[in-house]
Every structure is written in C-alpha cells, then in structure tokens.
Amino acid sequence: MTAIGAKSNEGSTGSGPSPDLEIQRVPSGTSAEKIAEILLRDGGVVVTGLLGLDTVAELNSDLDPYVSARSSGYREGFQTDFFGPRTTRVRGLAAKSKAFVEKYLLHPTVLGVMDIALLPYCGDYWMSYAGTVFIGPGEKAQDLHRDDINWAVPARLGIDLQVSVMVALGDYDAEVGATMVIPRTHRLPIDEPVDPSLAKPVELEKGDAMIWVGSLLHGGGANQTEDRVRKGLYISYMLGWLAPEEASALSLTPERVAELPERARQLLGWSSLKGNPVRDDVMSALQLWQVDEDEVGRFDGLFTNR
Ligand SMILES: O=C(O)CCC(=O)C(=O)O
C-alpha cells in the first residue's frame, strides 16, 4: 500500500536506479513480510507512524539533556566533514533511555523485518550502532555513501550485511536535511559510480521511519535553515559474525544490563551468539563472542544461554 499521491515502483522494470523511482511509504501495522519485500526490492521503505507521538515525546525527553550537553561534530581531526561539524550524535542510548530499548530497539515490526532480511545469512544479528543524528542549521549535505563500506570485503558477497532505521523525532523535511536516497542502488557493485543527481529527499513526519539496507546509496541532507534542527534517531542491526560500529556492551553497566529484557541483552552484546544460520548440526553449537569457555550471558550468573 502506498500513501495517497505517492507513485508505486511495482510496475517498474529493471533493477537499477532511475529518475522515476521513489522510496515507497506504507502505514504502521503493515506486516513485516510486506515491509521486507519492498525493502529488499527498492533498498529502502518508509513506515509512517512506526512510533506513536507519545513515544517520540518520551524519546525526546530522555535524550534532550544529553544532546544539549554535547557539542556538535566529532572530535577535532576525526572525519568532521563526513559526520558533520554541525551535527550532534549521542550514542550509548540503551544506558540513557528506557524508551529507546523498549519502544525502538525491540519494536516487533522492526525485529520482524530484521529476521527476514538478516537471518538467512547468520545465526543471529546484533545492534551495530544507535544514535541521534541531529543536523544543525547550515550543515552541508553528507557525501552519498553505502553503510556497508565499513565491511568492504564481505560487502562484495552480494548479501545484506546490515539494515538501518531512522525515525524522525522532530522536523525532517527537505529544507532541514531529510535523508537523500537513490532507490535501487543496493544491488549494484559497491564501487559502481551512480549519478548523484538521482538522490531525492525522503521527508518524514514525527514518528515515521525510513528503513534501508546497508548497500543503498544515501546521505544526510543539507540543513538550509537558519534556526531549525533535523532530528533523526538512527539504529542499525547487522549480521552477528561482523564487528559492530558501536561497542554498545561497554557503555552498559551490569546493573543496567540486569534490568534489560533478554532480547535487548542479546542485541547489545551481553550474550554470545550463533555465527551460522544452520541450526541442526555441529555448526549450531558454535558460538561467537564468548568469555573463556562460557557464554557471555552467564558471565555474572544472571543470564541464560540462548
Ligand atoms: O543523517 C542521515 O540522514 C543519514 C546519516 C548517515 O547515513 C550516516 O551518518 O552514516
């Protein structure tokens, strides 16, 4: 189902990018299967109203103090052009916000989509990165990129390594820096040049989410306003046999971990995980991310083996 007025990509032929293609929009309540079908076909999809406005308000109130205390940009000399000198990124979110864990990290539709997209290639997936991407006034557009370039060797296998979700926590229109995307660039060879003028902004209302695979060309838009901030909350999930961008386990104290639901602990690196998708032979006994001969989840005696 597409939003009124939005074009459908369903009849389009060919698998590569074209000026006619747009990221499709489906309403919250759409099945994970349908969302994943569009995601894997086009490289990205928007789910409108994925999070309710009450949840958006909770997330803002949990995170605003941390955003206010943080200066924008990365530390001096560390890729500030790519990450944006006027962009504020706060990570370690599971330690900072209950709503982040309960309503976003574990969102059943999001995890349903991840199961379909990622479990064919791994025994389990985990969180790679989560953070605010608040783009301040005057920020230039980020270079178009594929997130999978972090893992450039397996990115050439032609499988999905990672799937990301960006929820709008506030303004997210083209003028303020909505994410620029080129649909259907996700199955091209990773080094293949693509005409950047094909990128279009994907505008979101508060609570809407864009979901995309790590091989899709995209980038943060330019914030052309003088006084508005583009407020996105980013999360990505990746195959468990790859090292995540964020060492999220290290930002959690054992006390905070003890309060987390089991699936959250698994996604945040407080559990060992199966490397292979095979479940019924010796391969399924092999675990990654262990401590000595034990599974991380049992390390302090609190958690069960998965
Ligand atoms: O801010 C955005 O819209 C995209 C951010 C992004 O792709 C990144 O920082 O890698």
The ligand as a Gaussian input file, in Angstrom:
#p B3LYP/6-31G(d) Opt

LIG

0 1
 O       21.543000      11.662000       8.695000
 C       21.144000      10.984000       7.768000
 O       20.104000      11.197000       7.165000
 C       21.983000       9.788000       7.329000
 C       23.170000       9.599000       8.224000
 C       24.123000       8.595000       7.712000
 O       23.898000       7.955000       6.730000
 C       25.400000       8.377000       8.403000
 O       25.792000       9.180000       9.257000
 O       26.073000       7.380000       8.061000

